[in-house]
Amino acid sequence: MLTSDLELFVHVAEAGSISAAALELDVTPAAASAAIKRLEKQLGTPLFIRTTRSLRLSGAGERYLLHCREALAALELGKQALACAKGSVEGCLRISVSSDFGRNIFLPWLDELMEQHPALEVQLELGDRVSSLFRDNIDVALRYGKPTDPEAVAFLIGSMTRQLAASGEYLARFGAPTTPEELTQHQCLLFKLAQRTNDQWRFYRDGSEHRVRVNGRRSSDDADVARRWALAGKGLVYKSKLDLAADLLEGRLVPLLPDWQGEPLELYLLCPGRAEVTPAVLALRDMLKQKVAERLIALDEAQQG
């Protein structure tokens, strides 16, 4: 059974006409008709119900169409993976990344990727607004949290936790909290996502969750602002370890509550569908997984040492 026969079957099913599908695929109607008959013979069942004026899928054809689309999509992914392995990363990639991660971590990594692949172009969207992959015409998005769109293809980039931290200046003035409950006595730096303020901070110890409703005089819809406020000594920040890694490693921020584990987080690379998983996306995925792992390992080693 040839892949071209499956492609032709899908086109005929979608067009509702052998001649229209033949025109789309640049083959003769006779060749297209022969391919459909060949496919039906191999399967031992008619895929279409034919009359003198119409052509429509049979019950078996409708069921088979679903499997054909999945099979062709899987074959296309295989082709893309081979193309990526050969280094043919090219075209324009529209990327959506959160503000803090994008500005302070992702940009130099993206520069490395583009240097490795000179034929690659990018359009970068930075911001904490949750973009719609479909409505905003995004090829790929980096997002914290488990994907909620069942149609999206999600690649896990890394697992980590949130980290509570503050500057040495803030701690010298106000002291360091020793339990999550003491956070209510501190200025906590808040940020909003999808119009919701992250004012409930979760911590874990001995298998138990401790949830604290925090407050503070400063909040923003840009998570990068919360980190910058923390660096300026304005309060406590509670963000992904990955976002704070450079500040923690270089001593600009001090990790707090060492006996407590922060809220777990997962970073995903999302595509609208299988057709959008191009060699460029796969190259971006592989680079991100390596870079994120290296950054988190360096932070863990520094904190343990």
Secondary structure, DSSP 8 states (H G I E B T S, - for coil): --HHHHHHHHHHHHHT-HHHHHHHHT--HHHHHHHHHHHHHHHTS-SEEE-SS-EEE-HHHHHHHHHHHHHHHHHHHHHHHHHHHTT---EEEEEEE-HHHIIIIIHHHHHHHHHH-TTEEEEEEE-SS---TTTTT-SEEEEES----TTSEEEEEEEEEEEEEE-HHHHHHH---SSGGGGGGS-B-EEEETTEE--EEEEEETTEEEEEE---S-EES-HHHHHHHHHTTS-BEEEEHHHHHHHHHTTSSEE--TTSEE-EEEEEEEESSGGG--HHHHHHHHHHHHHHHHHHHHHHHHHH-
